[in-house]
Amino acid sequence: MTETGEPPCGPRPAQAAPRTGMSTRAALLGARFDTRLACRLVPTATVSLTVALGLAGLASVIAAAIASWWLGLIVAAIVVPLVVGLVALIRVIGELALALDRMADDVADMAGRFPRLESNVDDVAHEMPRLGFLRLMGGGR
């Protein structure tokens, strides 16, 4: 829940009739793009990848320990920090995906509060003097 009491990933603001009764599989395979999948898929993907990494790390340590006990210790010393780091990376990427999803709502809300913002920005841009180095980067209009 957010500070305003709303769920963090709800329907898009411009959407007239959100389809909330749709399953994740149907939404994933649907061609209308009228539901948000990031909110549904990020937690599932995070848990799935975490379990897969944990099992792969455990399997590599067991395989090395079967070959030799000292090799198992060496592999455990290498694999455990590697798995923990990858799990943290997966978590951060998932949170960034959800933050990007929420950012679209925030920008849409700001656009709704400032209806003439785009025309004001265009007016200011036309009044600003042109900079020479920007013409060089843009191909010299």
C-alpha positions as CSV (number, residue, x, y, z in Angstrom):
1,M,0.0,0.0,0.0
2,T,1.2,3.5,-0.8
3,E,1.0,6.6,1.4
4,T,-2.4,7.4,-0.1
5,G,-3.9,3.9,0.7
6,E,-3.9,2.8,-2.9
7,P,-2.3,-0.5,-4.1
8,P,1.1,0.3,-5.6
9,C,0.3,-1.2,-9.0
10,G,-3.2,-0.5,-10.1
11,P,-4.8,0.1,-13.4
12,R,-3.6,2.8,-15.7
13,P,-5.2,6.2,-15.0
14,A,-6.3,6.8,-18.6
15,Q,-7.9,3.4,-18.8
16,A,-11.6,3.5,-18.8
17,A,-12.4,-0.1,-17.7
18,P,-9.6,-2.1,-16.2
19,R,-9.8,-5.8,-16.6
20,T,-9.0,-7.0,-13.1
21,G,-10.5,-10.5,-13.4
22,M,-8.0,-11.7,-15.9
23,S,-5.4,-14.3,-15.0
24,T,-1.7,-13.7,-15.3
25,R,-1.4,-16.2,-18.1
26,A,-4.3,-14.7,-20.1
27,A,-2.9,-11.2,-19.5
28,L,0.6,-12.4,-20.6
29,L,-0.7,-13.8,-23.8
30,G,-3.3,-11.1,-24.5
31,A,-2.6,-8.6,-27.3
32,R,-4.6,-5.6,-25.9
33,F,-2.0,-4.4,-23.4
34,D,-4.7,-3.2,-21.0
35,T,-3.4,-4.8,-17.8
36,R,-0.2,-4.3,-15.9
37,L,2.0,-7.4,-15.8
38,A,5.1,-6.0,-14.0
39,C,3.3,-6.0,-10.7
40,R,2.3,-9.6,-11.2
41,L,5.4,-11.0,-12.8
42,V,8.2,-9.3,-10.8
43,P,7.5,-11.1,-7.5
44,T,7.1,-14.4,-9.2
45,A,10.2,-14.0,-11.3
46,T,12.2,-12.9,-8.3
47,V,11.2,-15.9,-6.2
48,S,11.7,-18.3,-9.1
49,L,15.2,-17.0,-10.0
50,T,16.1,-17.0,-6.3
51,V,15.1,-20.6,-5.9
52,A,16.9,-21.6,-9.1
53,L,20.1,-19.8,-8.1
54,G,20.0,-21.4,-4.6
55,L,19.5,-24.9,-6.1
56,A,22.2,-24.4,-8.7
57,G,24.6,-23.2,-6.0
58,L,23.8,-26.1,-3.7
59,A,24.2,-28.6,-6.6
60,S,27.6,-27.2,-7.5
61,V,28.8,-27.4,-3.9
62,I,27.5,-30.9,-3.5
63,A,29.1,-32.0,-6.8
64,A,32.4,-30.5,-5.8
65,A,32.2,-32.1,-2.3
66,I,31.5,-35.5,-3.8
67,A,34.7,-35.1,-5.9
68,S,36.8,-34.0,-2.9
69,W,36.0,-32.5,0.5
70,W,38.6,-29.7,0.1
71,L,37.2,-28.8,-3.4
72,G,33.7,-28.6,-1.8
73,L,35.0,-26.1,0.7
74,I,36.6,-24.0,-2.0
75,V,33.5,-24.1,-4.2
76,A,31.3,-23.2,-1.2
77,A,33.6,-20.2,-0.4
78,I,33.2,-19.0,-3.9
79,V,29.6,-19.9,-4.7
80,V,27.8,-18.7,-1.6
81,P,28.9,-15.0,-2.0
82,L,28.2,-15.3,-5.7
83,V,24.7,-16.6,-5.1
84,V,23.9,-14.0,-2.5
85,G,25.2,-11.2,-4.8
86,L,23.1,-12.4,-7.7
87,V,20.0,-12.7,-5.5
88,A,20.5,-9.1,-4.4
89,L,21.0,-8.0,-8.0
90,I,17.7,-9.8,-9.0
91,R,15.9,-8.1,-6.2
92,V,17.2,-4.6,-7.1
93,I,16.3,-5.1,-10.8
94,G,12.8,-6.2,-9.8
95,E,12.4,-3.1,-7.6
96,L,13.6,-0.9,-10.4
97,A,11.1,-2.4,-12.7
98,L,8.3,-1.8,-10.3
99,A,9.5,1.8,-9.7
100,L,9.5,2.4,-13.4
101,D,6.0,1.1,-13.6
102,R,4.9,3.4,-10.8
103,M,6.8,6.3,-12.4
104,A,4.5,6.1,-15.5
105,D,1.5,6.7,-13.1
106,D,3.2,9.6,-11.4
107,V,4.0,11.3,-14.8
108,A,0.5,10.8,-16.0
109,D,-0.8,12.4,-12.7
110,M,1.6,15.4,-13.2
111,A,0.4,15.8,-16.8
112,G,-3.2,15.8,-15.6
113,R,-2.4,18.5,-13.0
114,F,-0.6,20.7,-15.5
115,P,-2.7,20.6,-18.7
116,R,-0.7,23.3,-20.5
117,L,2.7,22.2,-19.5
118,E,3.7,20.9,-22.9
119,S,2.9,24.2,-24.7
120,N,4.7,26.2,-22.0
121,V,7.8,24.1,-22.3
122,D,7.6,24.5,-26.1
123,D,7.3,28.3,-25.7
124,V,10.3,28.5,-23.4
125,A,12.3,26.3,-25.7
126,H,11.6,28.6,-28.7
127,E,12.6,31.7,-26.7
128,M,15.9,30.2,-25.5
129,P,19.0,31.1,-27.6
130,R,20.5,28.2,-29.6
131,L,23.8,26.8,-28.4
132,G,26.5,26.1,-30.9
133,F,27.7,22.8,-29.5
134,L,24.2,21.4,-29.6
135,R,24.1,22.0,-33.4
136,L,27.3,20.1,-33.8
137,M,25.9,17.1,-31.9
138,G,22.6,17.1,-33.7
139,G,24.0,17.1,-37.2
140,G,23.7,20.9,-37.9
141,R,20.1,21.6,-38.7
